[in-house]
Structure formats: structure tokens, C-alpha cells
Amino acid sequence: MKKNNLIKCCFFLFFINLITGCSQGHIELFRETDKFVESLFTTYESYGLQGGDHAVTTSNGLYRIMPIGRLINVRIEKVVSDEEYEKLRKALERHYRNNIRVNQVYINQGGTIMIDCRRAE
């Protein structure tokens, strides 16, 4: 009986760690993308074609964020399926749902995610 409870406890802790770890990764990603979104309305008119000079990688090495013009490119730094990019796109879309500075979050033709902060002309 005690062995069964130990297994349940270990499974529960593993599951909680898995959920918390995923959330922490997104928290840092959101913090970094938020900085770029904010800077496009306070500091920079555009990052230009050489926006890669401002690129950052999250501390866990999982995401690379690179501004290009008024777009913010988010790339997962390991080989993942299209479904993983779709999950990340949905998470970013939810995060920016009520942010008037972001027009759209989409997967581009290269397979990475773009956060569109272009101004309407």
C-alpha cells in the first residue's frame, strides 16, 4: 500500500514540475517579447532589416526572439513538430489578445512565429 502511494506522489510531483517548467519557459518568452513590443512604441520606430543585432535567446536556450522591422520573430531552438509551433502560436496569441499594439500572431512561410506590430497607415 505504501509503495502505491509513493508512486502516486512521484507521478504527481513529476506532473506539477512539468506544468510549472512549461509555464516558466513561456513567462520568460512573454517577458522578452513584451520588451520588443513596448520598444516599438516607445524607443524604436522600426528595428530595420538588421534587427538581428537586438536578438535575444531565453535563459533556457529554448527560444530565440529577433525583431525585424516592426515584426518580432520567435523561433524554437530545437527541432520540433509543426504542432509545437502551433501550440506556441496559440499561447502568444492568447497573451497578446487584448494588446492593441499587436495586430496578429501567425506562423510565417519559414515556419517560425511572427508577432506583427506594424502600424496602420
C-alpha positions in Angstrom: 0.0 0.0 0.0 2.8 2.5 0.9 4.6 1.7 -2.4 1.4 2.6 -4.3 1.1 5.9 -2.5 4.8 6.7 -3.2 4.3 6.0 -6.9 1.3 8.3 -7.0 3.2 11.0 -5.1 6.1 10.8 -7.5 3.8 11.0 -10.5 2.0 14.0 -9.0 5.3 15.8 -8.4 6.6 15.0 -11.9 3.3 16.3 -13.4 3.4 19.5 -11.4 7.1 20.0 -12.3 6.3 19.5 -16.0 3.5 22.1 -15.9 5.5 24.6 -13.9 8.5 24.2 -16.1 6.5 24.9 -19.3 4.9 27.9 -17.7 8.2 29.3 -16.6 9.5 29.0 -20.2 6.6 30.9 -21.5 6.9 33.5 -18.8 10.4 34.4 -19.8 9.4 34.3 -23.5 6.5 36.6 -22.9 8.7 39.0 -20.9 11.2 39.2 -23.7 8.6 39.6 -26.5 6.8 42.2 -24.4 10.0 44.3 -24.2 10.2 44.3 -28.0 6.5 45.2 -28.4 6.9 48.0 -25.9 10.1 49.3 -27.5 8.4 49.6 -30.9 6.0 52.2 -29.4 8.5 54.0 -27.1 12.1 53.7 -28.4 12.2 52.5 -32.0 10.1 53.3 -35.0 11.5 50.1 -36.5 14.3 47.7 -35.9 15.1 47.8 -39.7 16.4 44.9 -41.7 19.4 44.4 -39.3 17.1 43.9 -36.3 19.1 40.7 -35.6 21.6 42.8 -33.7 19.0 43.0 -31.0 18.1 39.3 -30.9 17.9 37.5 -27.6 17.7 33.9 -26.5 15.8 32.8 -23.4 18.0 31.7 -20.5 16.9 28.1 -21.0 18.0 28.3 -24.7 14.6 27.2 -26.0 13.5 30.4 -27.8 15.2 33.0 -29.9 13.5 36.3 -30.3 14.6 38.6 -33.2 13.0 41.9 -34.3 12.8 42.7 -38.0 11.3 46.0 -38.9 8.1 46.1 -36.9 7.8 42.3 -36.7 9.1 40.1 -34.0 10.2 36.7 -35.0 10.1 33.8 -32.4 11.9 30.6 -33.2 12.1 27.4 -31.2 15.8 26.5 -30.9 15.4 22.7 -31.3 13.8 20.5 -33.9 10.0 20.3 -33.1 6.9 19.4 -35.0 4.5 21.8 -36.6 2.1 21.1 -33.8 4.6 22.6 -31.2 4.8 25.8 -33.3 1.0 25.9 -33.4 0.8 25.5 -29.6 3.3 28.3 -29.2 1.4 30.5 -31.7 -1.8 30.0 -29.7 -0.1 30.8 -26.4 1.4 34.0 -27.9 -2.0 34.9 -29.5 -3.7 34.5 -26.1 -1.0 36.5 -24.4 -1.5 39.4 -26.9 -5.2 39.0 -27.4 -6.1 42.4 -25.8 -2.9 44.3 -26.7 -3.8 47.0 -29.2 -0.1 47.2 -30.2 -0.1 43.7 -31.7 -2.1 43.2 -35.0 -1.6 39.5 -35.4 0.4 36.5 -34.3 1.0 34.0 -37.1 3.3 31.3 -38.4 5.2 32.6 -41.4 6.3 30.7 -44.5 9.7 29.9 -43.0 7.9 28.0 -40.2 8.6 30.5 -37.3 6.2 32.7 -35.5 5.8 36.4 -36.2 4.3 39.0 -33.9 3.0 41.8 -36.2 3.3 45.3 -34.6 3.0 47.2 -37.9 1.1 50.5 -37.7 -1.9 51.1 -39.9 -1.1 53.8 -42.5 
